[in-house]
Amino acid sequence: MKKKKEDEGRVRKAYAAHGSRSQKTMSFRLDNENAEWLNQHPNKGRYINELIKADRERCETR
């Protein structure tokens, strides 16, 4: 089954318990060594979010 052109690049939206659109589900590829590192963390989503927040703060203070 082929994907429709409109479906390419779409992000699936996950709804919080109260129905807001506070999260999005994304998929992406990792290098093997990065995947092994990420698999060591029990809460991968939280770990990735913390890394992104730290990077944003670092970039905003420049």
CHARMM-style PDB file with segment names, atoms N, HN, CA, C and O in Angstrom:
ATOM      1  N   MET     1       0.834  -1.176   0.000  1.00  0.00      PROA
ATOM      2  CA  MET     1       0.000   0.000   0.000  1.00  0.00      PROA
ATOM      3  C   MET     1       0.886   1.249   0.000  1.00  0.00      PROA
ATOM      4  O   MET     1       1.740   1.398   0.873  1.00  0.00      PROA
ATOM      5  N   LYS     2       0.693   2.123  -0.948  1.00  0.00      PROA
ATOM      6  HN  LYS     2      -0.001   2.002  -1.658  1.00  0.00      PROA
ATOM      7  CA  LYS     2       1.495   3.334  -1.042  1.00  0.00      PROA
ATOM      8  C   LYS     2       0.923   4.421  -0.151  1.00  0.00      PROA
ATOM      9  O   LYS     2      -0.287   4.503   0.064  1.00  0.00      PROA
ATOM     10  N   LYS     3       1.816   5.251   0.361  1.00  0.00      PROA
ATOM     11  HN  LYS     3       2.798   5.184   0.187  1.00  0.00      PROA
ATOM     12  CA  LYS     3       1.371   6.396   1.154  1.00  0.00      PROA
ATOM     13  C   LYS     3       0.868   7.483   0.229  1.00  0.00      PROA
ATOM     14  O   LYS     3       1.389   7.676  -0.869  1.00  0.00      PROA
ATOM     15  N   LYS     4      -0.138   8.181   0.679  1.00  0.00      PROA
ATOM     16  HN  LYS     4      -0.562   8.025   1.571  1.00  0.00      PROA
ATOM     17  CA  LYS     4      -0.608   9.335  -0.069  1.00  0.00      PROA
ATOM     18  C   LYS     4       0.393  10.463   0.103  1.00  0.00      PROA
ATOM     19  O   LYS     4       1.041  10.577   1.144  1.00  0.00      PROA
ATOM     20  N   LYS     5       0.515  11.285  -0.908  1.00  0.00      PROA
ATOM     21  HN  LYS     5      -0.011  11.193  -1.753  1.00  0.00      PROA
ATOM     22  CA  LYS     5       1.461  12.388  -0.852  1.00  0.00      PROA
ATOM     23  C   LYS     5       1.154  13.330   0.311  1.00  0.00      PROA
ATOM     24  O   LYS     5       2.071  13.902   0.900  1.00  0.00      PROA
ATOM     25  N   GLU     6      -0.137  13.498   0.650  1.00  0.00      PROA
ATOM     26  HN  GLU     6      -0.882  13.034   0.172  1.00  0.00      PROA
ATOM     27  CA  GLU     6      -0.520  14.389   1.747  1.00  0.00      PROA
ATOM     28  C   GLU     6      -0.044  13.852   3.095  1.00  0.00      PROA
ATOM     29  O   GLU     6       0.182  14.629   4.023  1.00  0.00      PROA
ATOM     30  N   ASP     7       0.114  12.520   3.215  1.00  0.00      PROA
ATOM     31  HN  ASP     7      -0.069  11.889   2.462  1.00  0.00      PROA
ATOM     32  CA  ASP     7       0.503  11.905   4.479  1.00  0.00      PROA
ATOM     33  C   ASP     7       1.988  12.040   4.765  1.00  0.00      PROA
ATOM     34  O   ASP     7       2.405  11.878   5.912  1.00  0.00      PROA
ATOM     35  N   GLU     8       2.789  12.328   3.765  1.00  0.00      PROA
ATOM     36  HN  GLU     8       2.450  12.460   2.833  1.00  0.00      PROA
ATOM     37  CA  GLU     8       4.222  12.422   3.969  1.00  0.00      PROA
ATOM     38  C   GLU     8       4.546  13.624   4.841  1.00  0.00      PROA
ATOM     39  O   GLU     8       4.035  14.721   4.614  1.00  0.00      PROA
ATOM     40  N   GLY     9       5.402  13.414   5.843  1.00  0.00      PROA
ATOM     41  HN  GLY     9       5.817  12.523   6.028  1.00  0.00      PROA
ATOM     42  CA  GLY     9       5.821  14.499   6.707  1.00  0.00      PROA
ATOM     43  C   GLY     9       4.830  14.867   7.786  1.00  0.00      PROA
ATOM     44  O   GLY     9       5.057  15.828   8.522  1.00  0.00      PROA
ATOM     45  N   ARG    10       3.745  14.139   7.902  1.00  0.00      PROA
ATOM     46  HN  ARG    10       3.561  13.359   7.303  1.00  0.00      PROA
ATOM     47  CA  ARG    10       2.764  14.424   8.945  1.00  0.00      PROA
ATOM     48  C   ARG    10       3.280  13.976  10.300  1.00  0.00      PROA
ATOM     49  O   ARG    10       4.049  13.019  10.402  1.00  0.00      PROA
ATOM     50  N   VAL    11       2.859  14.664  11.317  1.00  0.00      PROA
ATOM     51  HN  VAL    11       2.235  15.440  11.234  1.00  0.00      PROA
ATOM     52  CA  VAL    11       3.193  14.294  12.683  1.00  0.00      PROA
ATOM     53  C   VAL    11       1.916  13.835  13.371  1.00  0.00      PROA
ATOM     54  O   VAL    11       0.899  14.528  13.339  1.00  0.00      PROA
ATOM     55  N   ARG    12       1.977  12.670  13.988  1.00  0.00      PROA
ATOM     56  HN  ARG    12       2.804  12.107  14.014  1.00  0.00      PROA
ATOM     57  CA  ARG    12       0.811  12.178  14.724  1.00  0.00      PROA
ATOM     58  C   ARG    12       0.704  12.940  16.034  1.00  0.00      PROA
ATOM     59  O   ARG    12       1.713  13.192  16.693  1.00  0.00      PROA
ATOM     60  N   LYS    13      -0.502  13.305  16.409  1.00  0.00      PROA
ATOM     61  HN  LYS    13      -1.321  13.100  15.873  1.00  0.00      PROA
ATOM     62  CA  LYS    13      -0.713  14.083  17.618  1.00  0.00      PROA
ATOM     63  C   LYS    13      -1.227  13.174  18.723  1.00  0.00      PROA
ATOM     64  O   LYS    13      -2.161  12.398  18.521  1.00  0.00      PROA
ATOM     65  N   ALA    14      -0.608  13.280  19.895  1.00  0.00      PROA
ATOM     66  HN  ALA    14       0.151  13.911  20.059  1.00  0.00      PROA
ATOM     67  CA  ALA    14      -1.052  12.547  21.066  1.00  0.00      PROA
ATOM     68  C   ALA    14      -1.760  13.529  21.988  1.00  0.00      PROA
ATOM     69  O   ALA    14      -1.264  14.630  22.226  1.00  0.00      PROA
ATOM     70  N   TYR    15      -2.900  13.138  22.501  1.00  0.00      PROA
ATOM     71  HN  TYR    15      -3.302  12.243  22.308  1.00  0.00      PROA
ATOM     72  CA  TYR    15      -3.681  14.021  23.354  1.00  0.00      PROA
ATOM     73  C   TYR    15      -3.423  13.704  24.817  1.00  0.00      PROA
ATOM     74  O   TYR    15      -3.389  12.540  25.214  1.00  0.00      PROA
ATOM     75  N   ALA    16      -3.244  14.744  25.610  1.00  0.00      PROA
ATOM     76  HN  ALA    16      -3.271  15.690  25.287  1.00  0.00      PROA
ATOM     77  CA  ALA    16      -3.074  14.579  27.045  1.00  0.00      PROA
ATOM     78  C   ALA    16      -4.400  14.126  27.646  1.00  0.00      PROA
ATOM     79  O   ALA    16      -5.426  14.118  26.966  1.00  0.00      PROA
ATOM     80  N   ALA    17      -4.376  13.749  28.923  1.00  0.00      PROA
ATOM     81  HN  ALA    17      -3.542  13.755  29.475  1.00  0.00      PROA
ATOM     82  CA  ALA    17      -5.570  13.231  29.589  1.00  0.00      PROA
ATOM     83  C   ALA    17      -6.728  14.218  29.540  1.00  0.00      PROA
ATOM     84  O   ALA    17      -7.887  13.808  29.474  1.00  0.00      PROA
ATOM     85  N   HSD    18      -6.429  15.506  29.570  1.00  0.00      PROA
ATOM     86  HN  HSD    18      -5.488  15.839  29.623  1.00  0.00      PROA
ATOM     87  CA  HSD    18      -7.479  16.518  29.558  1.00  0.00      PROA
ATOM     88  C   HSD    18      -7.845  16.962  28.149  1.00  0.00      PROA
ATOM     89  O   HSD    18      -8.622  17.904  27.990  1.00  0.00      PROA
ATOM     90  N   GLY    19      -7.306  16.308  27.120  1.00  0.00      PROA
ATOM     91  HN  GLY    19      -6.675  15.543  27.249  1.00  0.00      PROA
ATOM     92  CA  GLY    19      -7.730  16.554  25.752  1.00  0.00      PROA
ATOM     93  C   GLY    19      -6.947  17.604  24.990  1.00  0.00      PROA
ATOM     94  O   GLY    19      -7.276  17.882  23.836  1.00  0.00      PROA
ATOM     95  N   SER    20      -5.924  18.200  25.585  1.00  0.00      PROA
ATOM     96  HN  SER    20      -5.656  17.974  26.522  1.00  0.00      PROA
ATOM     97  CA  SER    20      -5.171  19.225  24.863  1.00  0.00      PROA
ATOM     98  C   SER    20      -4.148  18.585  23.932  1.00  0.00      PROA
ATOM     99  O   SER    20      -3.821  17.406  24.067  1.00  0.00      PROA
ATOM    100  N   ARG    21      -3.663  19.349  23.016  1.00  0.00      PROA
ATOM    101  HN  ARG    21      -3.928  20.307  22.906  1.00  0.00      PROA
ATOM    102  CA  ARG    21      -2.639  18.870  22.093  1.00  0.00      PROA
ATOM    103  C   ARG    21      -1.273  19.321  22.594  1.00  0.00      PROA
ATOM    104  O   ARG    21      -0.631  20.170  21.977  1.00  0.00      PROA
ATOM    105  N   SER    22      -0.833  18.757  23.704  1.00  0.00      PROA
ATOM    106  HN  SER    22      -1.355  18.067  24.206  1.00  0.00      PROA
ATOM    107  CA  SER    22       0.410  19.184  24.328  1.00  0.00      PROA
ATOM    108  C   SER    22       1.602  18.347  23.893  1.00  0.00      PROA
ATOM    109  O   SER    22       2.739  18.683  24.224  1.00  0.00      PROA
ATOM    110  N   GLN    23       1.371  17.275  23.166  1.00  0.00      PROA
ATOM    111  HN  GLN    23       0.448  17.003  22.897  1.00  0.00      PROA
ATOM    112  CA  GLN    23       2.452  16.397  22.760  1.00  0.00      PROA
ATOM    113  C   GLN    23       2.260  15.976  21.314  1.00  0.00      PROA
ATOM    114  O   GLN    23       1.141  15.949  20.801  1.00  0.00      PROA
ATOM    115  N   LYS    24       3.371  15.649  20.668  1.00  0.00      PROA
ATOM    116  HN  LYS    24       4.279  15.671  21.084  1.00  0.00      PROA
ATOM    117  CA  LYS    24       3.332  15.097  19.317  1.00  0.00      PROA
ATOM    118  C   LYS    24       4.236  13.883  19.278  1.00  0.00      PROA
ATOM    119  O   LYS    24       5.305  13.872  19.887  1.00  0.00      PROA
ATOM    120  N   THR    25       3.808  12.877  18.568  1.00  0.00      PROA
ATOM    121  HN  THR    25       2.940  12.886  18.073  1.00  0.00      PROA
ATOM    122  CA  THR    25       4.611  11.681  18.384  1.00  0.00      PROA
ATOM    123  C   THR    25       5.397  11.827  17.089  1.00  0.00      PROA
ATOM    124  O   THR    25       4.845  12.175  16.045  1.00  0.00      PROA
ATOM    125  N   MET    26       6.686  11.557  17.174  1.00  0.00      PROA
ATOM    126  HN  MET    26       7.135  11.275  18.022  1.00  0.00      PROA
ATOM    127  CA  MET    26       7.544  11.683  16.000  1.00  0.00      PROA
ATOM    128  C   MET    26       8.384  10.417  15.867  1.00  0.00      PROA
ATOM    129  O   MET    26       8.671   9.745  16.858  1.00  0.00      PROA
ATOM    130  N   SER    27       8.764  10.105  14.665  1.00  0.00      PROA
ATOM    131  HN  SER    27       8.531  10.651  13.860  1.00  0.00      PROA
ATOM    132  CA  SER    27       9.687   8.998  14.459  1.00  0.00      PROA
ATOM    133  C   SER    27      10.872   9.519  13.659  1.00  0.00      PROA
ATOM    134  O   SER    27      10.723  10.360  12.773  1.00  0.00      PROA
ATOM    135  N   PHE    28      12.035   9.009  13.985  1.00  0.00      PROA
ATOM    136  HN  PHE    28      12.156   8.325  14.705  1.00  0.00      PROA
ATOM    137  CA  PHE    28      13.252   9.426  13.301  1.00  0.00      PROA
ATOM    138  C   PHE    28      14.281   8.319  13.429  1.00  0.00      PROA
ATOM    139  O   PHE    28      14.127   7.401  14.235  1.00  0.00      PROA
ATOM    140  N   ARG    29      15.306   8.411  12.646  1.00  0.00      PROA
ATOM    141  HN  ARG    29      15.431   9.156  11.991  1.00  0.00      PROA
ATOM    142  CA  ARG    29      16.353   7.392  12.640  1.00  0.00      PROA
ATOM    143  C   ARG    29      17.528   7.846  13.492  1.00  0.00      PROA
ATOM    144  O   ARG    29      17.855   9.031  13.546  1.00  0.00      PROA
ATOM    145  N   LEU    30      18.161   6.876  14.160  1.00  0.00      PROA
ATOM    146  HN  LEU    30      17.896   5.913  14.116  1.00  0.00      PROA
ATOM    147  CA  LEU    30      19.336   7.134  14.976  1.00  0.00      PROA
ATOM    148  C   LEU    30      20.480   6.266  14.489  1.00  0.00      PROA
ATOM    149  O   LEU    30      20.266   5.173  13.965  1.00  0.00      PROA
ATOM    150  N   ASP    31      21.697   6.761  14.663  1.00  0.00      PROA
ATOM    151  HN  ASP    31      21.872   7.649  15.088  1.00  0.00      PROA
ATOM    152  CA  ASP    31      22.861   5.917  14.442  1.00  0.00      PROA
ATOM    153  C   ASP    31      22.841   4.811  15.485  1.00  0.00      PROA
ATOM    154  O   ASP    31      22.262   4.989  16.557  1.00  0.00      PROA
ATOM    155  N   ASN    32      23.452   3.685  15.197  1.00  0.00      PROA
ATOM    156  HN  ASN    32      23.922   3.541  14.326  1.00  0.00      PROA
ATOM    157  CA  ASN    32      23.431   2.545  16.112  1.00  0.00      PROA
ATOM    158  C   ASN    32      23.978   2.896  17.486  1.00  0.00      PROA
ATOM    159  O   ASN    32      23.399   2.504  18.500  1.00  0.00      PROA
ATOM    160  N   GLU    33      25.084   3.629  17.534  1.00  0.00      PROA
ATOM    161  HN  GLU    33      25.553   3.947  16.711  1.00  0.00      PROA
ATOM    162  CA  GLU    33      25.669   3.955  18.840  1.00  0.00      PROA
ATOM    163  C   GLU    33      24.759   4.892  19.638  1.00  0.00      PROA
ATOM    164  O   GLU    33      24.695   4.787  20.863  1.00  0.00      PROA
ATOM    165  N   ASN    34      24.058   5.801  18.966  1.00  0.00      PROA
ATOM    166  HN  ASN    34      24.110   5.885  17.971  1.00  0.00      PROA
ATOM    167  CA  ASN    34      23.124   6.675  19.672  1.00  0.00      PROA
ATOM    168  C   ASN    34      21.903   5.905  20.137  1.00  0.00      PROA
ATOM    169  O   ASN    34      21.369   6.184  21.211  1.00  0.00      PROA
ATOM    170  N   ALA    35      21.453   4.939  19.345  1.00  0.00      PROA
ATOM    171  HN  ALA    35      21.886   4.713  18.473  1.00  0.00      PROA
ATOM    172  CA  ALA    35      20.304   4.117  19.736  1.00  0.00      PROA
ATOM    173  C   ALA    35      20.652   3.278  20.966  1.00  0.00      PROA
ATOM    174  O   ALA    35      19.828   3.123  21.867  1.00  0.00      PROA
ATOM    175  N   GLU    36      21.865   2.740  21.002  1.00  0.00      PROA
ATOM    176  HN  GLU    36      22.534   2.866  20.270  1.00  0.00      PROA
ATOM    177  CA  GLU    36      22.298   1.962  22.162  1.00  0.00      PROA
ATOM    178  C   GLU    36      22.328   2.840  23.409  1.00  0.00      PROA
ATOM    179  O   GLU    36      21.915   2.405  24.484  1.00  0.00      PROA
ATOM    180  N   TRP    37      22.813   4.071  23.273  1.00  0.00      PROA
ATOM    181  HN  TRP    37      23.149   4.425  22.400  1.00  0.00      PROA
ATOM    182  CA  TRP    37      22.865   4.999  24.401  1.00  0.00      PROA
ATOM    183  C   TRP    37      21.443   5.332  24.876  1.00  0.00      PROA
ATOM    184  O   TRP    37      21.168   5.318  26.076  1.00  0.00      PROA
ATOM    185  N   LEU    38      20.557   5.627  23.944  1.00  0.00      PROA
ATOM    186  HN  LEU    38      20.781   5.639  22.969  1.00  0.00      PROA
ATOM    187  CA  LEU    38      19.190   5.986  24.290  1.00  0.00      PROA
ATOM    188  C   LEU    38      18.461   4.825  24.961  1.00  0.00      PROA
ATOM    189  O   LEU    38      17.655   5.042  25.865  1.00  0.00      PROA
ATOM    190  N   ASN    39      18.735   3.600  24.529  1.00  0.00      PROA
ATOM    191  HN  ASN    39      19.390   3.424  23.795  1.00  0.00      PROA
ATOM    192  CA  ASN    39      18.073   2.432  25.102  1.00  0.00      PROA
ATOM    193  C   ASN    39      18.474   2.181  26.551  1.00  0.00      PROA
ATOM    194  O   ASN    39      17.815   1.401  27.238  1.00  0.00      PROA
ATOM    195  N   GLN    40      19.533   2.818  27.031  1.00  0.00      PROA
ATOM    196  HN  GLN    40      20.069   3.452  26.473  1.00  0.00      PROA
ATOM    197  CA  GLN    40      19.951   2.681  28.423  1.00  0.00      PROA
ATOM    198  C   GLN    40      19.066   3.510  29.354  1.00  0.00      PROA
ATOM    199  O   GLN    40      19.099   3.314  30.569  1.00  0.00      PROA
ATOM    200  N   HSD    41      18.284   4.423  28.806  1.00  0.00      PROA
ATOM    201  HN  HSD    41      18.257   4.582  27.820  1.00  0.00      PROA
ATOM    202  CA  HSD    41      17.445   5.307  29.612  1.00  0.00      PROA
ATOM    203  C   HSD    41      16.024   4.754  29.674  1.00  0.00      PROA
ATOM    204  O   HSD    41      15.427   4.453  28.640  1.00  0.00      PROA
ATOM    205  N   PRO    42      15.479   4.619  30.888  1.00  0.00      PROA
ATOM    206  CA  PRO    42      14.142   4.037  31.008  1.00  0.00      PROA
ATOM    207  C   PRO    42      13.038   4.925  30.429  1.00  0.00      PROA
ATOM    208  O   PRO    42      12.048   4.409  29.910  1.00  0.00      PROA
ATOM    209  N   ASN    43      13.190   6.246  30.509  1.00  0.00      PROA
ATOM    210  HN  ASN    43      13.995   6.665  30.931  1.00  0.00      PROA
ATOM    211  CA  ASN    43      12.184   7.160  29.967  1.00  0.00      PROA
ATOM    212  C   ASN    43      12.827   7.948  28.830  1.00  0.00      PROA
ATOM    213  O   ASN    43      13.362   9.037  29.038  1.00  0.00      PROA
ATOM    214  N   LYS    44      12.767   7.388  27.640  1.00  0.00      PROA
ATOM    215  HN  LYS    44      12.332   6.503  27.471  1.00  0.00      PROA
ATOM    216  CA  LYS    44      13.455   7.968  26.483  1.00  0.00      PROA
ATOM    217  C   LYS    44      12.886   9.329  26.097  1.00  0.00      PROA
ATOM    218  O   LYS    44      13.639  10.238  25.748  1.00  0.00      PROA
ATOM    219  N   GLY    45      11.571   9.475  26.156  1.00  0.00      PROA
ATOM    220  HN  GLY    45      10.959   8.737  26.440  1.00  0.00      PROA
ATOM    221  CA  GLY    45      10.936  10.738  25.807  1.00  0.00      PROA
ATOM    222  C   GLY    45      11.381  11.867  26.718  1.00  0.00      PROA
ATOM    223  O   GLY    45      11.708  12.959  26.253  1.00  0.00      PROA
ATOM    224  N   ARG    46      11.392  11.602  28.016  1.00  0.00      PROA
ATOM    225  HN  ARG    46      11.127  10.715  28.394  1.00  0.00      PROA
ATOM    226  CA  ARG    46      11.820  12.623  28.970  1.00  0.00      PROA
ATOM    227  C   ARG    46      13.286  12.992  28.739  1.00  0.00      PROA
ATOM    228  O   ARG    46      13.652  14.166  28.788  1.00  0.00      PROA
ATOM    229  N   TYR    47      14.118  11.986  28.489  1.00  0.00      PROA
ATOM    230  HN  TYR    47      13.820  11.032  28.449  1.00  0.00      PROA
ATOM    231  CA  TYR    47      15.545  12.225  28.254  1.00  0.00      PROA
ATOM    232  C   TYR    47      15.750  13.118  27.028  1.00  0.00      PROA
ATOM    233  O   TYR    47      16.527  14.072  27.078  1.00  0.00      PROA
ATOM    234  N   ILE    48      15.062  12.813  25.939  1.00  0.00      PROA
ATOM    235  HN  ILE    48      14.432  12.038  25.898  1.00  0.00      PROA
ATOM    236  CA  ILE    48      15.187  13.609  24.715  1.00  0.00      PROA
ATOM    237  C   ILE    48      14.671  15.027  24.951  1.00  0.00      PROA
ATOM    238  O   ILE    48      15.301  15.992  24.520  1.00  0.00      PROA
ATOM    239  N   ASN    49      13.530  15.163  25.634  1.00  0.00      PROA
ATOM    240  HN  ASN    49      13.018  14.379  25.984  1.00  0.00      PROA
ATOM    241  CA  ASN    49      12.982  16.490  25.917  1.00  0.00      PROA
ATOM    242  C   ASN    49      13.941  17.317  26.765  1.00  0.00      PROA
ATOM    243  O   ASN    49      14.112  18.510  26.512  1.00  0.00      PROA
ATOM    244  N   GLU    50      14.570  16.704  27.768  1.00  0.00      PROA
ATOM    245  HN  GLU    50      14.432  15.735  27.974  1.00  0.00      PROA
ATOM    246  CA  GLU    50      15.526  17.433  28.612  1.00  0.00      PROA
ATOM    247  C   GLU    50      16.732  17.894  27.801  1.00  0.00      PROA
ATOM    248  O   GLU    50      17.221  19.006  27.998  1.00  0.00      PROA
ATOM    249  N   LEU    51      17.213  17.052  26.893  1.00  0.00      PROA
ATOM    250  HN  LEU    51      16.815  16.149  26.733  1.00  0.00      PROA
ATOM    251  CA  LEU    51      18.340  17.444  26.043  1.00  0.00      PROA
ATOM    252  C   LEU    51      17.968  18.626  25.148  1.00  0.00      PROA
ATOM    253  O   LEU    51      18.759  19.555  24.986  1.00  0.00      PROA
ATOM    254  N   ILE    52      16.786  18.593  24.577  1.00  0.00      PROA
ATOM    255  HN  ILE    52      16.144  17.838  24.709  1.00  0.00      PROA
ATOM    256  CA  ILE    52      16.349  19.677  23.695  1.00  0.00      PROA
ATOM    257  C   ILE    52      16.177  20.966  24.480  1.00  0.00      PROA
ATOM    258  O   ILE    52      16.587  22.031  24.019  1.00  0.00      PROA
ATOM    259  N   LYS    53      15.571  20.883  25.668  1.00  0.00      PROA
ATOM    260  HN  LYS    53      15.238  20.018  26.043  1.00  0.00      PROA
ATOM    261  CA  LYS    53      15.404  22.078  26.499  1.00  0.00      PROA
ATOM    262  C   LYS    53      16.743  22.688  26.866  1.00  0.00      PROA
ATOM    263  O   LYS    53      16.907  23.906  26.798  1.00  0.00      PROA
ATOM    264  N   ALA    54      17.705  21.856  27.255  1.00  0.00      PROA
ATOM    265  HN  ALA    54      17.572  20.867  27.310  1.00  0.00      PROA
ATOM    266  CA  ALA    54      19.034  22.351  27.609  1.00  0.00      PROA
ATOM    267  C   ALA    54      19.701  23.010  26.410  1.00  0.00      PROA
ATOM    268  O   ALA    54      20.347  24.048  26.555  1.00  0.00      PROA
ATOM    269  N   ASP    55      19.556  22.427  25.239  1.00  0.00      PROA
ATOM    270  HN  ASP    55      19.031  21.583  25.121  1.00  0.00      PROA
ATOM    271  CA  ASP    55      20.143  22.998  24.035  1.00  0.00      PROA
ATOM    272  C   ASP    55      19.484  24.323  23.681  1.00  0.00      PROA
ATOM    273  O   ASP    55      20.170  25.265  23.285  1.00  0.00      PROA
ATOM    274  N   ARG    56      18.167  24.412  23.818  1.00  0.00      PROA
ATOM    275  HN  ARG    56      17.610  23.646  24.140  1.00  0.00      PROA
ATOM    276  CA  ARG    56      17.456  25.669  23.532  1.00  0.00      PROA
ATOM    277  C   ARG    56      17.903  26.767  24.483  1.00  0.00      PROA
ATOM    278  O   ARG    56      18.142  27.897  24.057  1.00  0.00      PROA
ATOM    279  N   GLU    57      18.020  26.443  25.782  1.00  0.00      PROA
ATOM    280  HN  GLU    57      17.826  25.525  26.128  1.00  0.00      PROA
ATOM    281  CA  GLU    57      18.472  27.427  26.758  1.00  0.00      PROA
ATOM    282  C   GLU    57      19.887  27.894  26.440  1.00  0.00      PROA
ATOM    283  O   GLU    57      20.195  29.082  26.541  1.00  0.00      PROA
ATOM    284  N   ARG    58      20.743  26.951  26.053  1.00  0.00      PROA
ATOM    285  HN  ARG    58      20.493  25.986  25.971  1.00  0.00      PROA
ATOM    286  CA  ARG    58      22.125  27.307  25.712  1.00  0.00      PROA
ATOM    287  C   ARG    58      22.164  28.220  24.511  1.00  0.00      PROA
ATOM    288  O   ARG    58      22.942  29.174  24.489  1.00  0.00      PROA
ATOM    289  N   CYS    59      21.341  27.953  23.508  1.00  0.00      PROA
ATOM    290  HN  CYS    59      20.709  27.179  23.526  1.00  0.00      PROA
ATOM    291  CA  CYS    59      21.311  28.780  22.289  1.00  0.00      PROA
ATOM    292  C   CYS    59      20.701  30.158  22.555  1.00  0.00      PROA
ATOM    293  O   CYS    59      21.130  31.145  21.956  1.00  0.00      PROA
ATOM    294  N   GLU    60      19.714  30.239  23.438  1.00  0.00      PROA
ATOM    295  HN  GLU    60      19.366  29.438  23.925  1.00  0.00      PROA
ATOM    296  CA  GLU    60      19.049  31.504  23.722  1.00  0.00      PROA
ATOM    297  C   GLU    60      19.915  32.445  24.551  1.00  0.00      PROA
ATOM    298  O   GLU    60      19.689  33.655  24.533  1.00  0.00      PROA
ATOM    299  N   THR    61      20.897  31.922  25.276  1.00  0.00      PROA
ATOM    300  HN  THR    61      21.081  30.939  25.291  1.00  0.00      PROA
ATOM    301  CA  THR    61      21.756  32.772  26.111  1.00  0.00      PROA
ATOM    302  C   THR    61      22.966  33.296  25.353  1.00  0.00      PROA
ATOM    303  O   THR    61      23.772  34.040  25.912  1.00  0.00      PROA
ATOM    304  N   ARG    62      23.097  32.930  24.133  1.00  0.00      PROA
ATOM    305  HN  ARG    62      22.442  32.325  23.679  1.00  0.00      PROA
ATOM    306  CA  ARG    62      24.254  33.414  23.339  1.00  0.00      PROA
ATOM    307  C   ARG    62      24.081  34.847  22.953  1.00  0.00      PROA
ATOM    308  OT1 ARG    62      24.948  35.416  22.289  1.00  0.00      PROA
TER     309      ARG     62
END
